[in-house]
């Protein structure tokens, strides 16, 4: 694997690691959501299909924005600010923030790839 190929796949590798982390935190060996997301992410890392990449990016953006709402809901249950509140706020914000950033990078990457392919086809037709 060349360095350029590895850099191209950083969002997929990160999202695979984030999904594994989520799966470990659920403490359930048979987690169908985690299994499905891992299977699709691994398929995407191998096949590099534009439509699948865009769909995955949008799915991860929506899921993580939903999780931001869940984080805010959880934080609102604290009656006073303590170390548990601070840990949840910091770790949750970092984890969800990185997930959203990587999903956006993945989305932009496949949009650019789609535009490049469309421009390349137009040049061959003309």
PLY file of the C-alpha trace (Angstrom):
ply
format ascii 1.0
element vertex 126
property float x
property float y
property float z
element edge 125
property int vertex1
property int vertex2
end_header
0.00 0.00 0.00
1.49 3.30 -1.06
1.50 6.38 1.13
-1.00 8.16 -1.13
-3.40 5.20 -0.94
-3.07 5.12 2.86
-3.74 8.86 3.17
-6.76 8.47 0.88
-8.22 5.83 3.23
-7.64 7.62 6.56
-11.34 8.52 7.04
-12.42 4.92 6.43
-9.76 3.54 8.79
-10.70 6.05 11.47
-14.42 5.26 11.14
-13.65 1.53 11.34
-11.74 2.17 14.60
-14.57 4.38 15.92
-17.11 1.67 15.12
-14.97 -0.94 16.88
-14.74 1.39 19.89
-18.53 1.79 19.88
-18.94 -1.99 19.63
-16.61 -2.57 22.60
-18.48 0.02 24.69
-21.82 -1.71 24.10
-20.50 -4.88 25.81
-22.54 -6.97 23.43
-20.85 -9.44 21.13
-23.83 -9.61 18.76
-24.41 -5.96 17.96
-26.06 -5.92 14.50
-25.56 -2.18 14.00
-21.82 -2.39 14.67
-21.46 -5.53 12.54
-23.31 -3.93 9.61
-21.35 -0.67 9.83
-18.04 -2.55 10.02
-18.92 -4.75 7.07
-19.93 -1.76 4.95
-16.85 0.27 5.98
-14.50 -2.62 5.19
-16.26 -3.11 1.84
-15.82 0.61 1.17
-12.14 0.58 2.10
-11.58 -2.25 -0.37
-13.87 -1.18 -3.23
-13.66 2.64 -2.94
-17.05 3.08 -4.63
-18.26 6.68 -4.86
-21.95 6.07 -4.13
-21.22 3.87 -1.12
-18.67 6.37 0.18
-21.11 9.26 -0.08
-23.91 7.25 1.54
-21.66 6.14 4.40
-20.44 9.67 4.99
-23.99 11.00 5.19
-25.06 8.13 7.47
-22.15 8.80 9.83
-22.80 12.55 9.84
-26.48 12.02 10.70
-25.73 9.36 13.35
-23.12 11.53 15.02
-25.33 14.62 14.98
-27.98 12.49 16.68
-25.37 11.40 19.22
-24.54 15.07 19.88
-28.19 15.51 20.90
-27.89 12.41 23.11
-24.74 13.85 24.69
-26.49 17.16 25.38
-29.43 15.28 26.88
-27.11 13.29 29.12
-25.26 16.43 30.20
-28.54 18.16 31.07
-29.27 15.47 33.67
-26.36 16.61 35.84
-27.54 18.84 38.68
-24.06 20.19 39.35
-20.82 20.32 37.47
-18.36 17.68 38.66
-15.57 15.53 37.25
-18.01 13.08 35.65
-19.69 15.98 33.84
-16.33 17.35 32.67
-15.11 13.92 31.50
-18.31 13.24 29.59
-18.27 16.69 28.02
-14.61 16.54 26.96
-14.42 12.92 25.82
-17.85 12.97 24.17
-17.10 16.21 22.34
-13.71 14.98 21.12
-15.05 11.61 19.98
-18.15 12.95 18.25
-16.25 15.93 16.84
-13.61 13.67 15.28
-16.33 11.40 13.89
-18.11 14.33 12.27
-14.87 15.80 10.88
-13.80 12.45 9.39
-17.26 11.91 7.92
-17.16 15.35 6.30
-13.65 14.66 4.95
-14.92 11.39 3.51
-17.93 13.14 1.95
-15.79 15.88 0.37
-13.28 13.29 -0.87
-15.93 11.31 -2.75
-17.66 14.45 -4.07
-14.33 15.61 -5.50
-13.73 12.16 -6.96
-17.18 12.19 -8.59
-16.61 15.66 -10.05
-13.18 14.61 -11.33
-14.65 11.56 -13.06
-17.44 13.62 -14.61
-14.96 16.20 -15.94
-12.68 13.46 -17.20
-15.58 11.82 -19.11
-16.56 15.16 -20.68
-13.00 15.66 -21.97
-13.03 12.25 -23.64
-16.40 12.90 -25.27
-15.39 16.30 -26.68
0 1
1 2
2 3
3 4
4 5
5 6
6 7
7 8
8 9
9 10
10 11
11 12
12 13
13 14
14 15
15 16
16 17
17 18
18 19
19 20
20 21
21 22
22 23
23 24
24 25
25 26
26 27
27 28
28 29
29 30
30 31
31 32
32 33
33 34
34 35
35 36
36 37
37 38
38 39
39 40
40 41
41 42
42 43
43 44
44 45
45 46
46 47
47 48
48 49
49 50
50 51
51 52
52 53
53 54
54 55
55 56
56 57
57 58
58 59
59 60
60 61
61 62
62 63
63 64
64 65
65 66
66 67
67 68
68 69
69 70
70 71
71 72
72 73
73 74
74 75
75 76
76 77
77 78
78 79
79 80
80 81
81 82
82 83
83 84
84 85
85 86
86 87
87 88
88 89
89 90
90 91
91 92
92 93
93 94
94 95
95 96
96 97
97 98
98 99
99 100
100 101
101 102
102 103
103 104
104 105
105 106
106 107
107 108
108 109
109 110
110 111
111 112
112 113
113 114
114 115
115 116
116 117
117 118
118 119
119 120
120 121
121 122
122 123
123 124
124 125
